[in-house]
Each structure stands twice: as C-alpha cells, then as structure tokens.
Amino acid sequence: MKALVIYSHPCPESYNAALRDTVVGSLESTGYEVRLLDLYAMGFDPVMSAEERRRYHEQGINEEPVDAHLDHLFWCDTLVFVYPTWWFGLPAMLKGWLERVFIPHRTFRVPTATETMEGKLKHVSKIAVITTCGATWWLSKVIGEPGRKTLLRGIRALCAPGCKTLYMAHYKMDTSTPESRRTYLGKVQKRLASF
C-alpha cells in the first residue's frame, strides 16, 4: 500500500500541521509506505504560466513542468489531501497543484465529439480528505462544499471504478477548543487506521 499525502498550509505551527503528522503516522502504523508533498514547504508554484497553458494539451510536453509530481501520483494507490477549507473551498495552493498536475493525456483522456473523458488513474483505489472548516456543518452543506466535490467527485472520476472515499472535517474551527481539536485528531487516527 502506497499513500501520497498532499498537504497545503502556509504556517508550520498550524493545527493542520498536527493533522498532517497524525495522518502520516496513522498510515505508516497500518503498513502504508507514505510520501508527503508539503506544497508550501517545497515552494510549489500554483500559478500556471501563459506558456504552460499554451502547451497544456500537447502530450508529453505538458508533463515537463510537473514531471516529478506526476511520478509521485503514479507511484501511489491512495491519495490523502490535508488542508484547511477556506471560503468553503480548496486553498489556492492546492487548487493550483490540481490544475497544473492533473493534465490531459496523462491523467485523463480529453473528451471529443465521439468519446467521453476517461480517467487514467485506475491504480488509485482510495481518496481521503482531512480538513478543517471555519463554518458549521449546516452552512457548509448549504453552500455545497465545493472543495469536497472537486476532490471526491472530480478527481475520483479519474480513478479506479469503485474508488473508496473518506471525508473528515473539523467544523467551527474558528471557535474550536483544545479538547475539540484533540478529539478530532483521535478520530482521524482511528478512521485512517481502518481506511
């Protein structure tokens, strides 16, 4: 079992860093080989350049700017995203990573007049999302949880049929307590151990 953990938070002292460490530790303790992509720490540039966009559909050439990330993506069978939900969605850093790394021809077949889109990540059989939300559960549902949909519907569509998913969120993060944060860490550890 091989898990790629994609982590996105700018502050090394954040609660999300504790989530990241809990995720990695839980996966490793259950036998996963884990690779961690800490997007901020590695200085990932989430901005697609004009030249990169012009070559976005050119097979092979479009891989060059993100080839190391593609190697990680095709190494794993499990994707785990750890990030804060900001404005009900993905942080710009993580959204930029998706836009630059999930490229045509390598991760999906571009739909045509006669063919539908086809995912090329059939080796990925599990996707987990571990996040924090400032809003309540209710308000998050009313807004529609766009970050959750992007990952567990959009990215999942590229993966193995029947790809298993897990979504966990600590709601009302802005008014959380040390106890609620400890409890959530324990829940994350327990759920990932059985994922």
Secondary structure as GFF3:
##gff-version 3
##sequence-region A 1 195
A	DSSP	beta_strand	2	7	.	.	.	ID=ss1
A	DSSP	alpha_helix	15	29	.	.	.	ID=ss2
A	DSSP	beta_strand	33	38	.	.	.	ID=ss3
A	DSSP	alpha_helix	50	54	.	.	.	ID=ss4
A	DSSP	three_ten_helix	61	66	.	.	.	ID=ss5
A	DSSP	alpha_helix	67	75	.	.	.	ID=ss6
A	DSSP	beta_strand	78	85	.	.	.	ID=ss7
A	DSSP	alpha_helix	92	101	.	.	.	ID=ss8
A	DSSP	beta_strand	108	109	.	.	.	ID=ss9
A	DSSP	beta_strand	118	119	.	.	.	ID=ss10
A	DSSP	beta_strand	126	133	.	.	.	ID=ss11
A	DSSP	alpha_helix	137	143	.	.	.	ID=ss12
A	DSSP	alpha_helix	146	149	.	.	.	ID=ss13
A	DSSP	pi_helix	150	155	.	.	.	ID=ss14
A	DSSP	three_ten_helix	156	158	.	.	.	ID=ss15
A	DSSP	beta_strand	164	170	.	.	.	ID=ss16
A	DSSP	three_ten_helix	173	175	.	.	.	ID=ss17
A	DSSP	alpha_helix	178	193	.	.	.	ID=ss18
###
